[in-house]
C-alpha cells in the first residue's frame, strides 16, 4: 500500500512539474519587463522542485 501511494504521489509530482515548466515557458515567451524582473525570484523559488 505504501509503495502504491508513493508511485501515485511521484506521478502527480512529475505531472505538476511538467505543468509548471510549460506555464513558465509560455509566460517567458510573452513576458513583460516586470515579469522578466520577477523571473529570477520564481526560478530560485521553484528550482528545488524542478531539479
C-alpha distance matrix in Angstrom:
0.0 3.8 5.4 5.1 6.2 8.6 10.0 10.7 12.3 14.1 15.4 16.7 18.2 20.0 21.2 22.6 24.3 26.0 27.1 28.5 30.3 31.9 33.0 34.5 36.3 37.7 38.7 40.5 42.4 43.9 44.1 46.8 48.3 46.5 43.1 44.0 45.0 41.5 39.8 39.7 38.2 35.3 34.9 34.7 32.3 29.9 30.4 27.5 25.0 26.9 27.1
3.8 0.0 3.8 5.5 5.1 6.2 8.8 10.0 10.5 12.2 14.3 15.4 16.2 18.3 20.0 21.0 22.3 24.4 25.7 26.7 28.4 30.3 31.3 32.5 34.5 36.2 36.9 38.5 40.6 42.2 42.1 44.8 46.0 44.2 40.9 41.6 42.4 39.0 37.2 36.9 35.3 32.6 32.1 31.7 29.3 27.1 27.4 24.4 22.1 24.2 24.2
5.4 3.8 0.0 3.8 5.4 5.0 6.3 8.8 9.9 10.4 12.3 14.4 15.1 16.4 18.4 19.9 20.9 22.6 24.4 25.6 26.9 28.8 30.2 31.3 32.9 34.8 35.8 37.2 39.1 40.9 41.1 43.9 45.2 43.7 40.2 40.7 41.7 38.5 36.4 36.0 34.8 32.0 31.1 31.0 28.9 26.3 26.4 23.4 21.2 22.7 22.5
5.1 5.5 3.8 0.0 3.8 5.3 5.1 6.3 8.7 9.8 10.6 12.5 14.1 15.4 16.7 18.5 20.0 21.3 22.8 24.4 25.9 27.3 28.7 30.3 31.8 33.3 34.5 36.2 37.9 39.6 39.9 42.9 44.4 43.0 39.4 40.2 41.4 38.1 36.1 36.1 34.9 31.8 31.2 31.4 29.2 26.4 26.8 24.3 21.5 22.8 23.1
6.2 5.1 5.4 3.8 0.0 3.8 5.4 5.1 6.1 8.5 9.9 10.7 12.1 14.2 15.3 16.4 18.2 20.1 21.1 22.4 24.3 25.9 26.8 28.4 30.3 31.7 32.5 34.4 36.3 37.7 37.9 40.7 42.1 40.4 37.0 37.9 38.9 35.5 33.7 33.8 32.3 29.3 28.9 29.0 26.5 24.0 24.7 22.1 19.3 21.1 21.7
8.6 6.2 5.0 5.3 3.8 0.0 3.8 5.5 5.1 6.0 8.5 9.9 10.3 12.1 14.1 15.2 16.3 18.3 19.9 20.8 22.3 24.3 25.5 26.6 28.4 30.2 31.0 32.5 34.6 36.3 36.3 39.1 40.3 38.7 35.3 35.9 36.8 33.6 31.6 31.3 30.1 27.2 26.5 26.4 24.2 21.6 21.9 19.1 16.6 18.3 18.5
10.0 8.8 6.3 5.1 5.4 3.8 0.0 3.8 5.5 5.1 6.1 8.6 9.7 10.5 12.2 14.2 15.3 16.6 18.4 19.9 21.1 22.7 24.3 25.6 27.0 28.7 30.0 31.5 33.2 35.0 35.4 38.4 39.9 38.6 35.0 35.5 36.9 33.7 31.5 31.5 30.6 27.5 26.6 27.0 25.1 22.0 22.2 19.9 17.0 18.0 18.3
10.7 10.0 8.8 6.3 5.1 5.5 3.8 0.0 3.8 5.4 5.1 6.2 8.5 10.0 10.6 12.3 14.2 15.5 16.6 18.3 20.0 21.3 22.5 24.3 25.9 27.2 28.3 30.2 31.9 33.4 33.8 36.8 38.5 37.0 33.5 34.4 35.7 32.5 30.5 30.9 29.7 26.4 26.0 26.7 24.3 21.3 22.2 20.2 16.9 18.0 19.1
12.3 10.5 9.9 8.7 6.1 5.1 5.5 3.8 0.0 3.8 5.4 5.2 6.0 8.6 9.8 10.4 12.2 14.3 15.3 16.3 18.2 20.0 20.8 22.2 24.2 25.7 26.5 28.3 30.3 31.7 31.8 34.6 36.0 34.4 30.9 31.8 32.9 29.5 27.7 27.9 26.5 23.3 23.0 23.4 20.9 18.2 19.1 16.9 13.7 15.4 16.6
14.1 12.2 10.4 9.8 8.5 6.0 5.1 5.4 3.8 0.0 3.8 5.5 5.0 6.2 8.5 9.8 10.5 12.4 14.3 15.2 16.5 18.5 19.9 20.9 22.5 24.4 25.4 26.8 28.7 30.6 30.7 33.7 35.0 33.7 30.1 30.6 31.8 28.7 26.4 26.5 25.5 22.4 21.5 22.0 20.1 17.0 17.3 15.2 12.1 13.1 13.8
15.4 14.3 12.3 10.6 9.9 8.5 6.1 5.1 5.4 3.8 0.0 3.8 5.4 5.2 6.2 8.6 10.0 10.7 12.4 14.3 15.5 16.7 18.4 20.0 21.3 22.8 24.2 25.8 27.3 29.1 29.7 32.8 34.5 33.4 29.7 30.3 32.0 29.0 26.6 27.1 26.4 23.0 22.2 23.3 21.4 18.0 18.6 17.2 13.8 14.0 15.2
16.7 15.4 14.4 12.5 10.7 9.9 8.6 6.2 5.2 5.5 3.8 0.0 3.8 5.5 5.0 6.1 8.6 9.9 10.5 12.2 14.2 15.4 16.3 18.2 19.9 21.1 22.1 24.1 25.8 27.2 27.6 30.6 32.4 31.0 27.4 28.4 29.9 26.7 24.7 25.5 24.4 20.9 20.7 21.9 19.5 16.3 17.6 16.4 12.7 13.4 15.4
18.2 16.2 15.1 14.1 12.1 10.3 9.7 8.5 6.0 5.0 5.4 3.8 0.0 3.8 5.4 5.2 6.2 8.7 9.9 10.5 12.3 14.3 15.3 16.4 18.3 20.1 20.8 22.4 24.5 26.0 26.0 28.9 30.3 28.9 25.4 26.0 27.3 24.1 22.0 22.4 21.4 18.0 17.5 18.4 16.2 13.0 14.0 12.7 9.0 9.9 11.9
20.0 18.3 16.4 15.4 14.2 12.1 10.5 10.0 8.6 6.2 5.2 5.5 3.8 0.0 3.8 5.5 5.1 6.3 8.7 9.9 10.6 12.4 14.2 15.3 16.5 18.5 19.7 21.0 22.7 24.7 25.0 28.2 29.7 28.8 25.1 25.4 27.1 24.2 21.7 22.2 21.8 18.3 17.2 18.7 17.1 13.5 13.9 13.1 9.6 9.1 10.7
21.2 20.0 18.4 16.7 15.3 14.1 12.2 10.6 9.8 8.5 6.2 5.0 5.4 3.8 0.0 3.8 5.4 5.2 6.3 8.7 9.9 10.7 12.3 14.3 15.5 16.7 18.2 20.0 21.4 23.0 23.7 27.0 28.9 28.0 24.2 25.0 26.9 24.1 21.7 22.8 22.3 18.7 18.1 20.0 18.3 14.7 15.8 15.6 11.9 11.2 13.6
22.6 21.0 19.9 18.5 16.4 15.2 14.2 12.3 10.4 9.8 8.6 6.1 5.2 5.5 3.8 0.0 3.8 5.4 5.0 6.1 8.5 9.9 10.4 12.1 14.2 15.3 16.1 18.1 20.0 21.3 21.6 24.5 26.3 25.0 21.4 22.4 24.0 20.9 18.9 20.1 19.2 15.5 15.5 17.3 15.1 11.7 13.6 13.6 9.8 9.7 12.8
24.3 22.3 20.9 20.0 18.2 16.3 15.3 14.2 12.2 10.5 10.0 8.6 6.2 5.1 5.4 3.8 0.0 3.8 5.5 5.1 6.1 8.6 9.8 10.4 12.2 14.2 15.0 16.3 18.4 20.2 20.2 23.3 24.7 23.7 20.0 20.4 22.1 19.2 16.7 17.5 17.1 13.5 12.7 14.6 13.1 9.4 10.5 10.9 7.3 6.2 9.4
26.0 24.4 22.6 21.3 20.1 18.3 16.6 15.5 14.3 12.4 10.7 9.9 8.7 6.3 5.2 5.4 3.8 0.0 3.8 5.4 5.1 6.2 8.5 9.9 10.6 12.3 14.0 15.3 16.6 18.7 19.4 22.7 24.6 24.1 20.3 20.6 22.8 20.3 17.5 18.8 19.0 15.4 14.4 16.9 15.9 12.2 13.0 14.0 10.8 8.7 11.4
27.1 25.7 24.4 22.8 21.1 19.9 18.4 16.6 15.3 14.3 12.4 10.5 9.9 8.7 6.3 5.0 5.5 3.8 0.0 3.8 5.5 5.2 6.1 8.6 9.9 10.6 12.0 14.1 15.5 16.8 17.6 20.8 23.0 22.2 18.5 19.4 21.7 19.1 16.8 18.7 18.5 14.7 14.6 17.4 15.9 12.5 14.3 15.6 12.3 10.8 14.2
28.5 26.7 25.6 24.4 22.4 20.8 19.9 18.3 16.3 15.2 14.3 12.2 10.5 9.9 8.7 6.1 5.1 5.4 3.8 0.0 3.8 5.5 5.0 6.1 8.6 9.9 10.2 12.1 14.3 15.6 15.6 18.6 20.3 19.3 15.6 16.4 18.4 15.6 13.3 15.1 14.7 10.9 11.0 13.7 12.2 9.0 11.2 12.9 10.0 8.7 12.4
30.3 28.4 26.9 25.9 24.3 22.3 21.1 20.0 18.2 16.5 15.5 14.2 12.3 10.6 9.9 8.5 6.1 5.1 5.5 3.8 0.0 3.8 5.4 5.1 6.1 8.6 9.7 10.5 12.4 14.5 14.7 18.0 19.6 19.3 15.5 15.5 17.9 15.7 12.7 14.3 14.9 11.4 10.3 13.5 13.0 9.7 10.7 13.0 10.6 8.0 11.1
31.9 30.3 28.8 27.3 25.9 24.3 22.7 21.3 20.0 18.5 16.7 15.4 14.3 12.4 10.7 9.9 8.6 6.2 5.2 5.5 3.8 0.0 3.8 5.5 5.1 6.1 8.4 9.8 10.7 12.6 13.7 17.3 19.5 19.5 15.7 16.1 19.0 17.0 14.3 16.6 17.3 13.8 13.3 16.7 16.2 13.2 14.4 16.7 14.2 11.7 14.7
33.0 31.3 30.2 28.7 26.8 25.5 24.3 22.5 20.8 19.9 18.4 16.3 15.3 14.2 12.3 10.4 9.8 8.5 6.1 5.0 5.4 3.8 0.0 3.8 5.5 5.3 5.9 8.5 10.0 10.9 11.6 14.8 17.2 16.7 13.0 14.1 16.8 14.6 12.4 15.2 15.4 11.9 12.4 15.8 14.9 12.4 14.5 17.0 14.6 12.8 16.2
34.5 32.5 31.3 30.3 28.4 26.6 25.6 24.3 22.2 20.9 20.0 18.2 16.4 15.3 14.3 12.1 10.4 9.9 8.6 6.1 5.1 5.5 3.8 0.0 3.8 5.5 4.9 6.1 8.7 10.1 9.8 13.0 14.7 14.3 10.5 11.0 13.6 11.6 8.9 11.6 12.3 9.1 9.1 12.8 12.5 10.4 12.1 15.1 13.5 11.4 14.6
36.3 34.5 32.9 31.8 30.3 28.4 27.0 25.9 24.2 22.5 21.3 19.9 18.3 16.5 15.5 14.2 12.2 10.6 9.9 8.6 6.1 5.1 5.5 3.8 0.0 3.8 5.3 5.1 6.3 8.9 9.5 13.2 15.1 15.7 12.1 11.7 15.0 13.8 10.8 13.4 14.9 12.1 11.4 15.2 15.6 13.3 14.2 17.3 15.8 13.1 15.7
37.7 36.2 34.8 33.3 31.7 30.2 28.7 27.2 25.7 24.4 22.8 21.1 20.1 18.5 16.7 15.3 14.2 12.3 10.6 9.9 8.6 6.1 5.3 5.5 3.8 0.0 3.8 5.4 5.1 6.5 8.3 12.0 14.7 15.3 11.9 12.4 15.8 14.8 12.5 15.7 16.9 14.1 14.2 18.0 18.0 15.9 17.3 20.4 18.6 16.2 19.1
38.7 36.9 35.8 34.5 32.5 31.0 30.0 28.3 26.5 25.4 24.2 22.1 20.8 19.7 18.2 16.1 15.0 14.0 12.0 10.2 9.7 8.4 5.9 4.9 5.3 3.8 0.0 3.8 5.6 5.5 5.7 9.0 11.6 11.7 8.2 9.3 12.5 11.3 9.6 13.2 14.1 11.6 12.4 16.0 16.0 14.6 16.4 19.7 18.2 16.3 19.4
40.5 38.5 37.2 36.2 34.4 32.5 31.5 30.2 28.3 26.8 25.8 24.1 22.4 21.0 20.0 18.1 16.3 15.3 14.1 12.1 10.5 9.8 8.5 6.1 5.1 5.4 3.8 0.0 3.8 5.4 4.8 8.3 10.1 11.1 7.9 7.3 11.0 10.7 8.3 11.6 13.4 11.6 11.5 15.2 16.0 14.8 15.9 19.5 18.7 16.3 18.9
42.4 40.6 39.1 37.9 36.3 34.6 33.2 31.9 30.3 28.7 27.3 25.8 24.5 22.7 21.4 20.0 18.4 16.6 15.5 14.3 12.4 10.7 10.0 8.7 6.3 5.1 5.6 3.8 0.0 3.8 5.7 9.2 11.6 13.4 10.6 10.1 13.9 14.1 11.9 15.1 17.2 15.3 15.1 18.8 19.7 18.2 19.2 22.7 21.6 19.0 21.5
43.9 42.2 40.9 39.6 37.7 36.3 35.0 33.4 31.7 30.6 29.1 27.2 26.0 24.7 23.0 21.3 20.2 18.7 16.8 15.6 14.5 12.6 10.9 10.1 8.9 6.5 5.5 5.4 3.8 0.0 3.8 6.7 10.0 11.6 9.3 9.9 13.5 13.7 12.5 16.1 17.6 16.0 16.6 20.2 20.7 19.6 21.1 24.6 23.5 21.2 24.0
44.1 42.1 41.1 39.9 37.9 36.3 35.4 33.8 31.8 30.7 29.7 27.6 26.0 25.0 23.7 21.6 20.2 19.4 17.6 15.6 14.7 13.7 11.6 9.8 9.5 8.3 5.7 4.8 5.7 3.8 0.0 3.8 6.6 7.9 5.7 6.3 9.8 10.2 9.5 13.1 14.6 13.4 14.4 17.7 18.3 17.9 19.4 23.0 22.3 20.4 23.1
46.8 44.8 43.9 42.9 40.7 39.1 38.4 36.8 34.6 33.7 32.8 30.6 28.9 28.2 27.0 24.5 23.3 22.7 20.8 18.6 18.0 17.3 14.8 13.0 13.2 12.0 9.0 8.3 9.2 6.7 3.8 0.0 3.8 5.4 5.2 6.3 8.8 10.0 10.5 13.9 15.1 14.8 16.2 19.0 19.7 19.9 21.6 25.1 24.8 23.2 25.9
48.3 46.0 45.2 44.4 42.1 40.3 39.9 38.5 36.0 35.0 34.5 32.4 30.3 29.7 28.9 26.3 24.7 24.6 23.0 20.3 19.6 19.5 17.2 14.7 15.1 14.7 11.6 10.1 11.6 10.0 6.6 3.8 0.0 3.8 5.4 5.0 6.2 8.7 9.7 12.4 13.8 14.4 15.7 18.0 19.2 20.0 21.3 24.9 25.1 23.7 26.0
46.5 44.2 43.7 43.0 40.4 38.7 38.6 37.0 34.4 33.7 33.4 31.0 28.9 28.8 28.0 25.0 23.7 24.1 22.2 19.3 19.3 19.5 16.7 14.3 15.7 15.3 11.7 11.1 13.4 11.6 7.9 5.4 3.8 0.0 3.8 5.4 5.1 6.4 8.7 11.4 11.8 12.5 14.6 16.5 17.1 18.4 20.2 23.5 23.7 22.8 25.3
43.1 40.9 40.2 39.4 37.0 35.3 35.0 33.5 30.9 30.1 29.7 27.4 25.4 25.1 24.2 21.4 20.0 20.3 18.5 15.6 15.5 15.7 13.0 10.5 12.1 11.9 8.2 7.9 10.6 9.3 5.7 5.2 5.4 3.8 0.0 3.8 5.4 5.0 6.1 9.6 10.1 9.8 11.8 14.3 14.7 15.3 17.2 20.6 20.5 19.4 22.1
44.0 41.6 40.7 40.2 37.9 35.9 35.5 34.4 31.8 30.6 30.3 28.4 26.0 25.4 25.0 22.4 20.4 20.6 19.4 16.4 15.5 16.1 14.1 11.0 11.7 12.4 9.3 7.3 10.1 9.9 6.3 6.3 5.0 5.4 3.8 0.0 3.8 5.3 4.9 7.8 9.6 10.0 10.8 13.3 14.7 15.3 16.4 20.0 20.4 18.9 21.1
45.0 42.4 41.7 41.4 38.9 36.8 36.9 35.7 32.9 31.8 32.0 29.9 27.3 27.1 26.9 24.0 22.1 22.8 21.7 18.4 17.9 19.0 16.8 13.6 15.0 15.8 12.5 11.0 13.9 13.5 9.8 8.8 6.2 5.1 5.4 3.8 0.0 3.8 5.5 6.9 8.1 9.8 11.1 12.6 14.0 15.5 16.6 20.1 20.9 19.9 22.0
41.5 39.0 38.5 38.1 35.5 33.6 33.7 32.5 29.5 28.7 29.0 26.7 24.1 24.2 24.1 20.9 19.2 20.3 19.1 15.6 15.7 17.0 14.6 11.6 13.8 14.8 11.3 10.7 14.1 13.7 10.2 10.0 8.7 6.4 5.0 5.3 3.8 0.0 3.8 5.8 5.4 6.5 8.8 10.2 10.9 12.5 14.2 17.4 17.9 17.4 19.7
39.8 37.2 36.4 36.1 33.7 31.6 31.5 30.5 27.7 26.4 26.6 24.7 22.0 21.7 21.7 18.9 16.7 17.5 16.8 13.3 12.7 14.3 12.4 8.9 10.8 12.5 9.6 8.3 11.9 12.5 9.5 10.5 9.7 8.7 6.1 4.9 5.5 3.8 0.0 3.9 5.4 5.3 6.1 8.5 9.8 10.5 11.7 15.2 15.7 14.5 16.7
39.7 36.9 36.0 36.1 33.8 31.3 31.5 30.9 27.9 26.5 27.1 25.5 22.4 22.2 22.8 20.1 17.5 18.8 18.7 15.1 14.3 16.6 15.2 11.6 13.4 15.7 13.2 11.6 15.1 16.1 13.1 13.9 12.4 11.4 9.6 7.8 6.9 5.8 3.9 0.0 3.8 5.5 5.0 6.0 8.4 9.9 10.1 13.5 14.9 14.0 15.5
38.2 35.3 34.8 34.9 32.3 30.1 30.6 29.7 26.5 25.5 26.4 24.4 21.4 21.8 22.3 19.2 17.1 19.0 18.5 14.7 14.9 17.3 15.4 12.3 14.9 16.9 14.1 13.4 17.2 17.6 14.6 15.1 13.8 11.8 10.1 9.6 8.1 5.4 5.4 3.8 0.0 3.8 5.5 5.2 6.1 8.6 9.9 12.7 14.0 14.0 15.9
35.3 32.6 32.0 31.8 29.3 27.2 27.5 26.4 23.3 22.4 23.0 20.9 18.0 18.3 18.7 15.5 13.5 15.4 14.7 10.9 11.4 13.8 11.9 9.1 12.1 14.1 11.6 11.6 15.3 16.0 13.4 14.8 14.4 12.5 9.8 10.0 9.8 6.5 5.3 5.5 3.8 0.0 3.8 5.4 4.9 5.9 8.2 11.1 11.4 11.3 13.8
34.9 32.1 31.1 31.2 28.9 26.5 26.6 26.0 23.0 21.5 22.2 20.7 17.5 17.2 18.1 15.5 12.7 14.4 14.6 11.0 10.3 13.3 12.4 9.1 11.4 14.2 12.4 11.5 15.1 16.6 14.4 16.2 15.7 14.6 11.8 10.8 11.1 8.8 6.1 5.0 5.5 3.8 0.0 3.8 5.4 5.3 5.6 9.2 10.1 9.1 11.0
34.7 31.7 31.0 31.4 29.0 26.4 27.0 26.7 23.4 22.0 23.3 21.9 18.4 18.7 20.0 17.3 14.6 16.9 17.4 13.7 13.5 16.7 15.8 12.8 15.2 18.0 16.0 15.2 18.8 20.2 17.7 19.0 18.0 16.5 14.3 13.3 12.6 10.2 8.5 6.0 5.2 5.4 3.8 0.0 3.8 5.6 5.3 7.9 10.0 10.1 11.3
32.3 29.3 28.9 29.2 26.5 24.2 25.1 24.3 20.9 20.1 21.4 19.5 16.2 17.1 18.3 15.1 13.1 15.9 15.9 12.2 13.0 16.2 14.9 12.5 15.6 18.0 16.0 16.0 19.7 20.7 18.3 19.7 19.2 17.1 14.7 14.7 14.0 10.9 9.8 8.4 6.1 4.9 5.4 3.8 0.0 3.8 5.8 7.3 8.5 9.7 11.6
29.9 27.1 26.3 26.4 24.0 21.6 22.0 21.3 18.2 17.0 18.0 16.3 13.0 13.5 14.7 11.7 9.4 12.2 12.5 9.0 9.7 13.2 12.4 10.4 13.3 15.9 14.6 14.8 18.2 19.6 17.9 19.9 20.0 18.4 15.3 15.3 15.5 12.5 10.5 9.9 8.6 5.9 5.3 5.6 3.8 0.0 3.8 5.7 5.5 6.2 8.8
30.4 27.4 26.4 26.8 24.7 21.9 22.2 22.2 19.1 17.3 18.6 17.6 14.0 13.9 15.8 13.6 10.5 13.0 14.3 11.2 10.7 14.4 14.5 12.1 14.2 17.3 16.4 15.9 19.2 21.1 19.4 21.6 21.3 20.2 17.2 16.4 16.6 14.2 11.7 10.1 9.9 8.2 5.6 5.3 5.8 3.8 0.0 3.8 5.4 5.1 6.1
27.5 24.4 23.4 24.3 22.1 19.1 19.9 20.2 16.9 15.2 17.2 16.4 12.7 13.1 15.6 13.6 10.9 14.0 15.6 12.9 13.0 16.7 17.0 15.1 17.3 20.4 19.7 19.5 22.7 24.6 23.0 25.1 24.9 23.5 20.6 20.0 20.1 17.4 15.2 13.5 12.7 11.1 9.2 7.9 7.3 5.7 3.8 0.0 3.8 5.6 5.6
25.0 22.1 21.2 21.5 19.3 16.6 17.0 16.9 13.7 12.1 13.8 12.7 9.0 9.6 11.9 9.8 7.3 10.8 12.3 10.0 10.6 14.2 14.6 13.5 15.8 18.6 18.2 18.7 21.6 23.5 22.3 24.8 25.1 23.7 20.5 20.4 20.9 17.9 15.7 14.9 14.0 11.4 10.1 10.0 8.5 5.5 5.4 3.8 0.0 3.8 5.7
26.9 24.2 22.7 22.8 21.1 18.3 18.0 18.0 15.4 13.1 14.0 13.4 9.9 9.1 11.2 9.7 6.2 8.7 10.8 8.7 8.0 11.7 12.8 11.4 13.1 16.2 16.3 16.3 19.0 21.2 20.4 23.2 23.7 22.8 19.4 18.9 19.9 17.4 14.5 14.0 14.0 11.3 9.1 10.1 9.7 6.2 5.1 5.6 3.8 0.0 3.8
27.1 24.2 22.5 23.1 21.7 18.5 18.3 19.1 16.6 13.8 15.2 15.4 11.9 10.7 13.6 12.8 9.4 11.4 14.2 12.4 11.1 14.7 16.2 14.6 15.7 19.1 19.4 18.9 21.5 24.0 23.1 25.9 26.0 25.3 22.1 21.1 22.0 19.7 16.7 15.5 15.9 13.8 11.0 11.3 11.6 8.8 6.1 5.6 5.7 3.8 0.0
